[in-house]
């Protein structure tokens, strides 16, 4: 029996839990079943109460009382989870193929590109492990990052790192699109859906001194002049952007959680990547939705 799931990742404040809530609401409105898992041991506020919460196993607060800081405590929580994977297995194993399992992840990005904890979790969940879940990942960064292009490329680099580490189908998302309406025109926003180095060529935040220093190939990037003018930072951003462009792996979908069509569009990509519809039983003819084609405009 097939199972289906989506891993919701991204830096802190990207809107992961808000997206999970919007996804759950959309699924319920469309009479689809879902199972919501929270794997952030520090999370407390939810619009929809998780069906399974890591805090039932271990909480960041308890770990920090033993002397660990937030990041070290989070890593300890995930290491403890990996030693107790029955906690997940016993909850997910009984689910039928009608369910979409939504897994809300923490916002500390060092979990994704640097250490093999999340890849080990993914391996357990997917066909290489015990649960055989058709799993895909979503990686969210805030759409407001487009205003600061260095931040945008840093976020894109973290998304690409997660794609390489996890080796599962991926949807990258620019979240909180409602926050940039009116400040970024539609034509300009389209440029950020497929990252490329040209976005740094007309960065409005660059000073003339930074541009001149960055374009001087003979300049030492560690020199005081390069650092103080911003030239070394500009060259670093160029190198990051070029790396992303060379891999050509990352593209973005836009998300506005206030818009049902926007949430539905993201869900359709998730369904395609997990092959959800292919596993569903064919409908009987009487169950098919009937359309009145006479009322539709002819294209």
Long-range contacts (C-beta under 8 A, 24 or more apart in sequence): 1-96, 1-97, 2-97, 2-132, 2-134, 2-275, 2-279, 3-92, 3-95, 3-97, 3-99, 3-101, 3-131, 3-132, 3-133, 3-134, 4-97, 4-99, 4-100, 4-101, 4-133, 4-134, 4-135, 4-274, 4-276, 4-279, 5-92, 5-100, 5-101, 5-102, 5-103, 5-125, 5-133, 5-134, 5-135, 5-136, 5-274, 6-100, 6-101, 6-102, 6-103, 6-135, 6-136, 6-137, 6-138, 6-270, 6-274, 7-103, 7-105, 7-122, 7-135, 7-136, 7-137, 7-138, 7-166, 7-168, 8-102, 8-103, 8-104, 8-105, 8-138, 8-140, 9-105, 9-112, 9-137, 9-138, 9-139, 9-140, 9-162, 10-105, 10-107, 10-109, 10-138, 10-139, 10-140, 10-141, 10-173, 10-175, 11-107, 11-109, 11-141, 11-155, 11-158, 12-107, 12-108, 13-107, 13-142, 14-107, 14-140, 14-141, 14-142, 14-175, 14-176, 15-140, 15-142, 15-175, 15-176, 15-255, 15-257, 16-104, 16-105, 16-107, 16-140, 17-43, 17-45, 17-46, 17-47, 17-104, 18-47, 18-175, 18-257, 19-138, 19-140, 19-173, 19-175, 19-255, 19-257, 19-266, 20-48, 20-102, 20-104, 21-46, 21-47, 21-48, 21-257, 22-257, 22-263, 23-102, 23-263, 23-266, 23-267, 24-48, 24-102, 25-263, 26-260, 26-263, 26-264, 26-267, 27-100, 27-267, 29-260, 32-98, 32-100, 33-96, 33-98, 33-99, 33-100, 34-99, 34-100, 34-101, 34-102, 35-91, 35-92, 35-95, 35-99, 35-100, 35-101, 35-102, 36-102, 36-104, 37-88, 37-91, 37-92, 37-101, 37-102, 37-103, 37-104, 38-104, 39-78, 39-81, 39-103, 39-104, 39-105, 39-106, 40-104, 40-105, 40-106, 40-107, 41-73, 41-74, 41-77, 41-106, 42-70, 42-74, 42-106, 43-104, 43-106, 50-104, 51-91, 52-87, 52-88, 52-91, 54-81, 54-87, 56-87, 57-81, 57-84, 57-87, 70-108, 71-108, 71-110, 74-106, 74-108, 74-111, 75-111, 75-115, 75-117, 78-111, 78-117, 78-118, 78-121, 79-117, 81-121, 82-117, 82-120, 82-121, 82-124, 85-124, 85-130, 88-124, 88-125, 88-131, 89-124, 89-130, 89-131, 92-125, 92-131, 92-133, 93-130, 93-131, 97-279, 97-280, 98-280, 100-270, 100-274, 100-276, 101-133, 109-158, 112-158, 112-161, 112-162, 112-165, 112-166, 113-158, 113-161, 113-162, 113-165, 116-165, 118-165, 118-166, 119-165, 119-166, 119-167, 122-166, 122-167, 122-168, 126-168, 134-274, 134-275, 134-276, 134-279, 135-168, 135-274, 136-168, 136-169, 136-170, 136-171, 136-270, 136-273, 136-274, 137-162, 137-163, 137-166, 137-168, 137-169, 137-170, 137-171, 138-170, 138-171, 138-172, 138-173, 138-266, 138-270, 139-163, 139-170, 139-171, 139-172, 139-173, 140-173, 140-174, 140-175, 140-255, 141-172, 141-173, 141-174, 141-175, 142-174, 142-175, 142-176, 142-179, 143-174, 143-175, 143-176, 143-177, 143-179, 143-180, 143-184, 143-189, 143-254, 144-176, 144-179, 144-180, 145-174, 146-174, 146-180, 146-184, 146-189, 146-192, 147-180, 147-183, 147-184, 148-205, 149-199, 149-200, 149-203, 149-205, 149-237, 150-233, 150-237, 152-192, 152-195, 152-199, 153-195, 153-199, 153-200, 153-237, 153-240, 153-241, 153-244, 154-240, 156-195, 156-244, 156-250, 157-240, 157-243, 157-244, 159-250, 160-244, 160-247, 160-249, 160-250, 163-249, 163-250, 164-249, 169-273, 169-274, 171-253, 171-266, 171-269, 171-270, 171-273, 172-250, 172-251, 172-252, 172-253, 173-252, 173-253, 173-254, 173-255, 173-266, 174-252, 174-253, 174-254, 174-255, 175-255, 175-257, 176-255, 176-256, 177-254, 177-255, 177-256, 177-262, 178-256, 178-258, 189-254, 192-252, 193-251, 193-252, 193-253, 193-254, 194-251, 194-252, 195-241, 195-244, 195-245, 195-250, 195-251, 195-252, 196-241, 196-245, 197-238, 197-241, 197-242, 197-245, 199-241, 200-234, 200-237, 200-238, 200-241, 206-230, 206-234, 210-234, 214-238
